[in-house]
Amino acid sequence: MISKNTLQNILFLDIETVPQHEDWSDVSKEMQTFYELKTQYQRKEEFTAEEFYHRAGIWAEFGKIVCISVAYFVEKNGNTQLRVTSYAGNDERKILLDFKQLINKHFNTQKHLLCAHNGKEFDFPYIARRMIINEILLPKKLNLFGKKPWEIQHLDTMDLWKFGDYKHFTSLKLLTHILGIPSPKQDIDGSEVANVYYKQKNLPRIVEYCERDTVAVAQLLLKFNNIPLIKNENIVKV
C-alpha cells in the first residue's frame, strides 16, 4: 500500500510512440525483412508487412518515442498539487536525455519509484531499449541487469489490478471508467498517434493526449490506495 506521505517519491509517466519512418518505402530492405519476420504472428495471413507498418511504433526496434509525459506530487502551502510536464519533439535523443536528467536529478534514490500503466511490459523496456539504440547510458532506475524482482523500483497500475492473474489485461480507459475517475473526452487513441504525428503534424495534440493518460495513472494509484482523487484545479502544467 502507498501512503499519502510517500506519493512525492513516485514519478508517473506515459509515452507515445510512432513508426521510425512515415512510409514503408522509406524503410530499408533489410529492415523490411526484419519487420516482416517480427510481425508474422500478429499479421498471420490477413495483412502484408507493408499494410501492417502503421503499427510499427509498438516495437522499440521499429519505432521511436515522440513524447514522454511525467507527473509528480508536491506539497505547496499545505495543498497537494500534481505537476505535469512533457518532453516531446522530433529529436528522440533529446527527449530521452531530458527524461534521464529528470530521473537522475530528482528521482534517483532507493525510495523513488517509477509508475505507469502496463509500464513493465511497455513503457519502461521501450524507453530503455531506445536509450541503448541512441547510445545513452541507462539511468539506474531503468538498468535492470542483475537485479532481483524485489529490487526493481517500478510500479505498474495494470499489474496491481491483476492481483496475481497474469492472463488479465485491463486498459487504462476501462479502469478509469469503472472506478469513477473523471477524465476529459479524448479525441484520439493510441492507434491514431502515428497519423496525427506524420500526416497532421500536430505534436501538441499528442502531448495533450499523453499528459491526460499520465494524470489518469496517478489518479488510479490514489484510488487503489483509498486516497482522495486530485482535483482539477490542483493539476498544474509546468
Buried (B, 14 or more C-beta within 10 A) or exposed (E): EBEEEBBBBBBBBBBBBBBBBBEBEEBEEEBBEBBBEBBEEEBEEEBEBBEBBBBBBBBBEBBBBBBBBBBBBEEEEEEBBBBBBBBBEEEBBEBBBBBBEBBEEEBEEEEBBBBBBBBBBBBBBBBBBBBEBBEBEBBBBBEBEEEEEEEBBBBBBBBBBBEEEEEEEBEBBEBBEEEEBEBEEEEBEBEBBBEBBBEEEEBEBBBBBBBBBBBBBBBBBBBBBEBEBBEEEBBEEE
